Amino acid sequence: MKKELMDILACPMCKGDLELSVDEEEEEEGKGEIVKGSLYCRKCDQRYPIEDGIPNLLPPELRQ
């Protein structure tokens, strides 16, 4: 996931702002790509995982 996406991403549950937490990052030609981490919404206290560079923004009850 590219860090620039944070400008347009919002919580799918409440449309609140998301906070990025990075566990693993890959540098590629000066552009940081998040490989593993999470997105957190303070407004509704939901956390969305980032695995293999893909944020899973499904509601918690629909994730596997």
C-alpha positions as CSV (number, residue, x, y, z in Angstrom):
1,M,0.0,0.0,0.0
2,K,1.4,3.4,-0.9
3,K,1.5,6.0,1.9
4,E,-0.2,8.5,-0.5
5,L,-3.4,6.5,-0.1
6,M,-3.8,7.9,3.4
7,D,-5.0,11.2,1.9
8,I,-8.1,9.5,0.5
9,L,-8.8,6.5,2.8
10,A,-11.5,6.7,5.4
11,C,-13.0,4.2,7.9
12,P,-15.6,2.2,6.0
13,M,-17.8,2.0,9.2
14,C,-18.0,5.6,10.2
15,K,-16.0,7.6,7.6
16,G,-13.6,8.7,10.3
17,D,-9.9,9.4,9.8
18,L,-7.5,6.4,9.8
19,E,-4.2,6.3,11.6
20,L,-1.4,4.3,10.0
21,S,0.8,1.9,11.9
22,V,3.7,0.3,9.9
23,D,5.2,-3.0,10.9
24,E,7.1,-3.6,7.6
25,E,8.0,-1.2,4.9
26,E,9.7,-1.6,1.5
27,E,11.7,1.2,-0.1
28,E,11.4,1.3,-3.8
29,E,12.9,4.1,-5.9
30,G,12.3,6.6,-3.1
31,K,8.7,5.6,-2.6
32,G,7.8,3.8,0.6
33,E,5.4,1.0,0.3
34,I,3.7,-0.5,3.4
35,V,3.9,-4.3,3.3
36,K,2.5,-5.0,6.7
37,G,0.8,-2.9,9.3
38,S,-2.7,-1.7,10.2
39,L,-5.1,1.2,9.9
40,Y,-6.9,2.4,13.1
41,C,-10.0,4.5,13.5
42,R,-10.2,6.3,16.8
43,K,-13.8,7.4,16.2
44,C,-15.3,3.8,16.2
45,D,-12.3,1.9,17.6
46,Q,-11.8,-0.4,14.6
47,R,-8.5,-1.7,13.3
48,Y,-8.0,-2.8,9.7
49,P,-5.0,-5.0,8.8
50,I,-2.5,-4.4,6.0
51,E,-1.1,-7.7,4.7
52,D,1.1,-8.1,1.6
53,G,0.6,-4.4,0.8
54,I,-3.2,-4.7,0.7
55,P,-5.4,-3.0,3.3
56,N,-8.4,-5.1,4.3
57,L,-11.2,-2.5,4.8
58,L,-14.0,-5.0,5.2
59,P,-16.1,-4.7,8.3
60,P,-14.8,-6.9,11.1
61,E,-17.7,-9.4,10.8
62,L,-16.9,-10.0,7.1
63,R,-13.2,-10.7,7.5
64,Q,-11.8,-14.2,7.5
